[in-house]
């Protein structure tokens, strides 16, 4: 007794898939080289290595030892809408991978139907012209139930290359999600530190303004007593008003940083406020001198560019497979009859089985052009990958040299601010003793204020550069 048609087809599917599993047209992927330097020029002890983008990086922001910052950054992954967009795109890419993998296997469809039709009205002695149905007064009834099995034999690897392409694209999407998250976290940390330093600069202006107001009153008293000149009075008023205007300028800048933080954590600016913290202290984490440069290759944007290369390489194989014919194996079987009661009986059974071979005979170079397009698209992704690596190297070098230079600059600026404050204090004493005019006092006070404001601006620059370095390294150096 012969095996049922579906059994024979299933056996053929298994045998064919086993024989053809190793056949795929198109180039296999090998990661191209990129211009990685052996060391970082701006930091001793750094060395090149292979990509490490999958290595867990940990919460790099906790290195700044700021509980408020930790709480804000934790909200980025939960509420940031740009991150949510990339998360949805990643899930979409995963679904596409599952879909392309499903195409490697046969599909089985079930169909059931029941119809009534009328072809005309004749006498009761009339007969129907359709076999397998029944008629009464021209009405015909027909019922059917069937199964249809179809499988495209992946002889040339087109479906497997498609799955390979979609899988690499999904991995690139995962890296894009990580990059969007890191970018949002880095932006939030930078905005947070800028805001905190602005708070300190505003406090400095308030203290300075209070001092200017006291001295303006002293000048006014001396002017009333004809001890001080009108020029001194004008200088004192100008100094006070200039400081007040500068403080107002910083206040709107602070408000904008607060708004930016609100958007990064997914809140309307009107619903978010970050109060000033008079006790705020900053901590800049040290960059270990022995950190290897493989941290650069943990950057998610580099990982994304590399995975896009792999996807483009697989697309070459998909395009190349169009040169060869597609083989589809199909079978169908079921029952068809005029009554439901005896529908599933041997006389009502039907089946069919057979292969289908489809190939291109003449396309006037369209397939060749498609393959060329895929190859050049791959070359473009290689260039993008290499440029992404170069950009990453440049960013790390920039932030390393900036941090290295800022340390002695901050020390010199602290000393300069301290000297300027001492000079302002001496000039105030001399003015009160009647030795000098107030113009000399205003000059030394302006210098002192400028030095201290510049010092705080440098602190903000140092904190920002530190955050940018951590982002340029792919999210810190934990886990090494």
C-alpha positions in Angstrom: 0.0 0.0 0.0 1.4 3.4 -1.0 2.2 6.0 1.6 -0.3 9.0 1.8 0.7 12.0 -0.3 1.4 14.2 2.7 3.6 11.6 4.2 5.6 11.3 1.0 5.9 15.1 0.7 7.0 15.5 4.4 9.7 12.8 3.9 10.9 14.6 0.7 11.0 17.9 2.6 13.2 16.5 5.3 15.6 14.8 3.0 15.8 17.8 0.7 16.4 20.3 3.5 19.2 18.1 4.9 20.9 17.9 1.5 20.6 21.6 0.7 21.4 23.1 4.2 25.0 23.8 3.3 24.3 25.5 -0.1 24.1 29.3 0.0 25.1 31.7 -2.8 26.7 35.0 -2.0 29.8 35.9 0.1 30.1 34.7 3.8 30.5 37.6 6.2 34.0 38.5 7.5 34.3 41.7 9.5 36.5 44.2 7.6 39.4 45.8 9.3 39.1 49.3 10.8 41.8 51.9 11.5 42.3 51.2 15.2 45.4 52.8 16.7 47.7 50.7 18.8 47.5 53.2 21.7 45.7 56.4 22.6 48.1 59.3 22.2 46.6 61.2 25.1 46.7 58.4 27.7 49.5 56.0 28.5 48.7 52.4 29.0 45.9 52.1 26.5 46.0 49.3 23.9 43.9 48.1 21.0 41.7 45.0 21.2 38.6 43.4 19.6 35.0 44.6 20.0 33.4 44.3 23.4 30.0 45.9 22.8 28.1 43.0 24.5 30.1 43.3 27.8 27.9 44.7 30.6 28.9 48.3 31.4 27.0 48.9 34.6 25.5 52.2 35.8 28.4 54.5 34.9 26.6 57.6 36.3 26.9 56.3 39.9 30.6 57.0 39.7 29.7 60.7 40.3 28.3 59.9 43.7 25.2 62.0 43.3 21.9 60.4 44.5 19.7 63.0 42.7 21.5 62.3 39.4 21.1 58.6 39.9 17.3 59.0 40.4 17.0 61.1 37.3 19.0 58.8 35.0 17.0 55.8 36.1 13.9 57.5 34.7 15.5 57.8 31.2 15.1 54.2 30.2 11.5 54.1 31.6 10.1 57.4 30.3 12.2 58.8 27.6 10.1 58.8 24.4 13.1 58.7 22.0 14.3 55.5 23.8 10.8 54.1 23.6 10.9 54.7 19.9 14.1 52.7 19.4 12.8 50.0 21.8 9.7 49.6 19.6 11.8 49.4 16.5 14.0 46.7 18.1 10.9 44.6 18.9 9.7 45.1 15.3 13.1 43.9 14.1 12.9 40.8 16.3 9.4 40.0 14.9 10.9 40.3 11.4 13.5 37.7 12.3 10.9 35.3 13.5 8.9 35.9 10.3 11.9 35.2 8.0 12.8 32.1 10.0 9.3 30.8 9.6 9.7 31.1 5.8 12.3 28.2 6.0 9.5 25.8 6.9 6.5 24.4 5.1 3.1 26.2 5.5 -0.1 24.3 6.0 -3.4 25.9 5.4 -6.9 24.5 6.2 -10.0 25.5 4.3 -13.6 24.6 4.9 -16.6 25.9 2.9 -20.3 25.4 2.2 -22.0 27.0 -0.7 -25.5 27.2 -2.3 -25.8 28.3 -5.9 -28.4 28.6 -8.5 -27.7 28.4 -12.3 -31.3 28.6 -13.6 -34.9 27.6 -13.0 -36.2 24.6 -14.9 -38.8 21.8 -14.6 -38.6 19.2 -11.9 -37.4 16.7 -14.5 -34.4 18.9 -15.3 -31.0 17.7 -14.4 -28.0 19.5 -13.0 -24.9 19.8 -15.3 -22.4 19.8 -12.4 -21.0 16.5 -11.0 -20.7 16.1 -7.2 -23.5 18.5 -6.3 -27.2 18.2 -5.8 -30.0 20.3 -7.3 -33.6 21.0 -6.5 -35.3 23.6 -8.5 -31.9 24.8 -9.9 -30.3 25.1 -6.5 -26.9 23.4 -6.0 -25.2 22.6 -2.6 -21.5 21.9 -2.2 -19.4 21.3 0.8 -15.6 20.9 1.0 -12.8 20.6 3.5 -9.1 20.6 2.5 -5.5 20.9 3.6 -2.8 22.6 1.5 0.9 22.1 2.1 3.5 24.3 0.5 7.3 24.5 0.9 9.9 26.6 -0.9 13.1 24.5 -1.1 15.9 26.9 -0.1 18.3 25.5 -2.7 20.5 28.6 -3.1 20.2 29.9 0.4 18.0 32.9 -0.4 15.8 32.4 2.6 18.7 31.7 4.9 20.5 34.8 3.7 17.3 36.8 4.3 17.2 35.4 7.8 20.9 36.2 8.3 20.2 39.8 7.0 17.2 40.3 9.3 19.1 38.9 12.3 22.0 41.3 11.7 19.6 44.1 11.3 17.9 43.2 14.6 21.3 43.2 16.3 22.0 46.6 14.8 18.6 47.8 16.1 19.5 46.6 19.5 22.7 48.6 19.3 20.8 51.6 18.1 18.5 51.2 21.2 21.6 51.1 23.4 23.1 54.1 21.7 19.9 56.1 22.1 19.7 55.2 25.8 23.4 56.1 26.3 22.9 59.4 24.5 19.9 60.3 26.5 21.6 59.4 29.8 24.7 61.3 28.8 22.7 64.4 27.8 20.8 64.3 31.1 24.0 64.0 33.2 25.6 67.0 31.3 22.4 69.1 31.7 22.2 68.2 35.3 25.8 69.2 36.1 25.4 72.5 34.1 22.3 73.3 36.1 24.0 72.5 39.5 27.0 74.7 38.6 24.6 77.5 37.5 23.0 77.3 40.9 26.4 77.9 42.4 27.1 80.8 40.0 23.7 82.3 40.9 24.5 82.0 44.6 27.8 83.8 44.0 26.1 86.6 42.2 23.5 87.0 45.0 26.3 87.2 47.6 28.2 89.7 45.3 25.1 91.8 44.8 24.4 91.9 48.5 28.0 93.1 49.0 27.6 95.7 46.2 24.4 97.0 47.8 26.2 97.5 51.1 29.0 99.3 49.5 26.7 101.5 47.4 25.1 102.6 50.6 28.6 103.5 52.0 29.3 105.4 48.9 26.0 107.2 49.1 26.7 108.2 52.7 30.1 109.5 51.7 28.7 111.3 48.8 26.1 112.9 51.0 28.9 114.0 53.3 30.8 115.3 50.3 33.6 112.8 51.0 33.1 110.7 47.9 32.7 111.9 44.3 29.8 111.6 42.0 31.9 109.4 39.8 32.3 106.9 42.7 28.5 106.9 43.1 28.0 106.2 39.4 30.6 103.5 39.4 28.9 101.8 42.4 25.5 101.9 40.7 26.9 100.6 37.4 28.6 97.7 39.2 25.5 96.7 41.1 23.2 96.9 38.0 25.6 94.9 35.9 25.8 92.1 38.4 22.0 92.0 38.7 21.7 91.7 34.9 24.2 88.9 34.8 22.4 87.0 37.5 19.1 87.3 35.5 20.9 85.9 32.5 22.0 82.8 34.4 18.5 82.3 35.7 16.9 81.8 32.3 19.8 79.5 31.3 19.1 77.4 34.4 15.4 77.2 33.5 16.2 75.9 30.1 18.5 73.2 31.5 15.6 72.2 33.8 13.3 72.0 30.9 15.8 69.9 29.0 16.0 67.4 31.9 12.2 67.2 32.1 12.0 66.3 28.4 14.7 63.6 28.8 12.8 61.9 31.5 9.5 62.1 29.6 7.8 64.9 31.5 6.3 68.2 30.4 8.5 71.1 31.7 5.6 72.5 33.6 5.3 69.3 35.7 9.0 69.1 36.7 11.1 71.2 39.0 14.6 70.6 40.4 15.2 72.7 43.5 18.6 74.2 44.1 20.8 72.2 46.5 23.0 74.5 48.6 24.9 71.5 50.0 25.7 70.1 46.5 29.2 68.8 46.1 30.6 67.3 42.9 32.9 64.4 42.3 34.8 63.7 39.1 35.8 60.0 38.7 39.3 59.3 37.8 40.1 57.6 34.5 42.3 54.6 35.2 45.5 54.9 33.3 45.5 51.2 32.4 42.1 51.1 30.8 42.4 49.3 27.5 41.1 50.9 24.3 38.8 48.0 23.7 36.3 50.1 25.7 36.0 52.2 22.5 34.7 49.2 20.7 32.0 48.8 23.3 30.3 51.9 21.8 26.9 50.9 20.6 27.2 53.1 17.5 30.2 51.1 16.4 28.4 47.9 17.1 25.4 49.1 15.1 27.7 50.0 12.1 29.3 46.6 12.2 26.0 44.7 12.3 24.7 46.9 9.4 27.8 45.6 7.4 26.7 42.0 8.2 23.2 42.7 7.0 24.4 44.4 3.8 26.7 41.4 3.1 23.8 39.0 3.5 21.7 41.2 1.1 24.3 40.5 -1.6 23.5 36.8 -1.2 19.8 37.4 -1.4 20.3 39.4 -4.6 22.6 36.8 -6.1 20.0 34.0 -5.5 17.8 35.7 -8.1 20.0 34.2 -10.8 18.8 30.8 -9.9 15.3 29.2 -10.1 13.0 28.8 -7.1 11.7 25.3 -6.4 8.3 25.1 -4.6 6.9 21.7 -3.4 3.1 21.7 -2.8 0.4 19.2 -2.0 -3.3 19.5 -1.3 -6.0 17.1 -0.3 -9.4 17.0 1.2 -13.1 16.1 0.7 -15.8 17.6 -1.5 -19.4 16.6 -1.7 -23.0 17.7 -1.8 -23.9 16.6 1.8 -22.3 17.0 5.1 -23.4 13.6 6.4 -21.1 11.6 4.1 -18.6 14.3 3.2 -15.6 12.5 4.8 -15.9 9.4 2.7 -13.5 7.9 0.1 -15.6 8.7 -2.9 -15.5 12.4 -2.0 -11.7 12.4 -1.4 -9.4 14.4 -3.7 -5.6 15.1 -3.6 -2.8 16.6 -5.7 1.0 16.8 -5.3 3.8 18.2 -7.4 6.8 20.5 -7.7 6.9 24.0 -9.3 10.1 25.4 -10.7 10.2 29.2 -11.4 13.2 31.0 -12.8 14.1 34.2 -14.7 14.8 33.6 -18.4 15.4 37.2 -19.6 15.5 40.4 -17.6 17.8 42.6 -19.6 20.4 42.9 -16.8 18.0 43.7 -13.9 19.3 40.9 -11.7 22.9 41.9 -12.4 22.1 45.5 -11.5 20.4 44.4 -8.3 23.5 42.4 -7.3 25.8 45.4 -8.1 23.5 47.6 -6.1 23.8 45.3 -3.1 27.6 45.1 -3.4 28.0 48.8 -3.5 25.5 49.2 -0.6 27.8 46.8 1.4 30.9 49.0 0.4 29.0 52.0 1.8 28.4 50.3 5.1 32.1 49.4 5.3 33.0 53.1 4.8 30.5 54.1 7.4 31.8 51.6 9.9 35.4 52.7 9.4 34.4 56.4 9.8 32.4 55.6 12.9 35.5 54.0 14.4 37.7 57.0 13.4 35.1 59.4 14.9 35.1 57.4 18.1 38.9 57.4 18.3 38.9 61.2 17.8 36.3 61.8 20.5 38.2 59.7 23.1 41.4 61.5 22.3 39.7 64.9 22.5 38.1 64.3 25.9 41.2 62.7 27.3 43.3 65.7 26.5 40.6 68.1 27.7 40.4 66.4 31.1 44.2 66.1 31.3 44.6 69.8 30.6 41.7 70.9 32.8 43.3 69.6 36.0 46.3 72.0 36.1 44.1 74.8 34.6 41.6 74.4 37.5 44.4 74.5 40.1 45.8 77.7 38.5 42.3 79.2 38.3 41.7 78.5 42.0 44.9 80.1 43.0 44.1 83.1 40.8 40.6 83.4 42.2 42.0 83.4 45.8 44.6 86.0 44.9 41.9 88.2 43.2 39.7 88.0 46.3 42.6 89.0 48.6 43.3 91.9 46.3 39.7 93.0 46.4 39.7 92.8 50.2 42.8 95.0 50.4 41.3 97.6 48.1 38.1 97.7 50.1 40.1 98.4 53.3 42.1 101.1 51.4 38.9 102.8 50.2 37.4 102.8 53.6 40.6 104.4 54.9 40.3 107.0 52.2 43.5 106.0 50.4 42.1 105.2 47.0 39.0 106.0 44.9 36.1 103.6 44.5 37.0 103.0 40.9 40.1 101.0 42.1 37.8 99.0 44.4 35.3 98.3 41.6 38.2 97.1 39.3 39.5 94.6 41.9 36.0 93.4 42.8 35.1 92.9 39.1 38.3 90.9 38.7 37.6 88.8 41.7 34.0 88.1 40.5 35.2 87.2 37.1 37.8 84.8 38.4 35.4 82.9 40.6 32.7 82.7 37.9 35.3 81.4 35.5 36.4 78.8 38.0 32.8 77.5 38.3 32.5 77.5 34.5 35.6 75.4 34.4 34.1 73.0 36.9 31.1 72.6 34.6 33.4 72.0 31.7 35.3 69.3 33.6 32.1 67.5 34.6 30.7 67.7 31.1 34.0 66.4 29.5 34.0 63.5 32.0 30.5 62.5 31.1 31.4 62.8 27.4 34.4 60.6 27.8 32.3 57.9 29.5 29.9 58.0 26.6 32.7 58.0 24.1 34.0 54.8 25.7 30.6 53.1 25.3 29.4 53.7 28.9 32.2 53.7 31.3 34.8 51.1 32.1 33.1 48.8 34.6 33.5 45.0 34.4 37.1 44.9 33.2 
